[in-house]
Amino acid sequence: MTTQTEKRTIRPASNICENQGTVVLKLEMPGVRKDGISVTIEADTLTVEGHRDTIPTALTWSESGVSETSRQPTPWT
């Protein structure tokens, strides 16, 4: 049996707002568990990445497969 898994990157929907000096970033990352998310800040760039796995079964047909989720919000003025 041949298995083919294509990894792809998704840019999730996001909402950034400022509230009393605090910046709040909300991302939609369905299927990504808390322990599958990493947040890094380098210079002026915030990067949020998430990883979700598929659950293997005897026979799986899927168009979405394994995916990585990544977003680097752009600054606003």
C-alpha positions in Angstrom: 0.0 0.0 0.0 1.3 3.4 -0.9 0.9 6.3 1.5 1.2 9.9 0.5 1.1 12.7 3.0 1.4 16.2 1.8 2.3 18.8 4.4 0.9 22.3 3.8 1.0 25.6 5.6 -2.2 27.5 6.4 -2.5 31.2 7.3 -5.3 31.2 10.0 -7.8 34.0 10.4 -6.6 36.5 13.0 -7.7 39.5 14.9 -5.3 41.9 16.6 -6.5 44.6 19.0 -5.1 46.9 21.6 -6.8 47.3 25.0 -5.5 49.6 27.6 -1.9 49.2 26.5 -2.2 45.4 26.1 -2.1 43.9 22.6 -4.4 40.9 22.1 -4.0 38.5 19.2 -6.7 35.9 18.5 -6.1 33.2 16.0 -8.4 30.5 14.7 -6.4 27.2 14.7 -8.9 24.3 14.6 -7.5 20.9 15.4 -4.3 22.4 17.0 -3.9 21.5 20.7 -2.3 23.9 23.2 0.9 21.9 23.3 1.1 22.0 19.5 1.5 25.8 19.5 4.8 27.7 19.6 5.1 31.5 19.9 8.4 33.3 19.2 9.5 36.9 19.0 12.6 37.9 17.1 13.4 41.6 16.7 10.0 43.1 15.7 8.5 39.9 14.4 6.0 37.8 16.3 5.6 34.3 14.9 2.9 31.8 16.0 3.1 28.3 14.7 0.8 25.3 15.3 1.0 21.6 14.4 -1.8 19.1 14.1 -1.6 15.4 13.4 -4.1 13.1 11.7 -5.2 10.0 13.6 -4.1 7.0 11.5 -6.8 4.4 10.8 -6.8 1.3 8.6 -7.9 3.3 5.6 -8.1 7.1 5.5 -9.1 9.3 2.6 -8.4 13.0 3.4 -7.9 16.1 1.3 -6.5 18.2 4.2 -3.9 15.8 5.7 -1.2 16.9 8.1 -0.9 20.7 8.2 1.3 23.4 9.8 -0.3 26.7 10.8 1.8 29.8 10.8 1.1 33.5 11.1 3.3 36.6 11.3 1.0 39.5 12.0 2.0 42.8 10.4 2.4 45.9 12.5 -0.3 48.5 12.3 0.0 52.3 12.6 
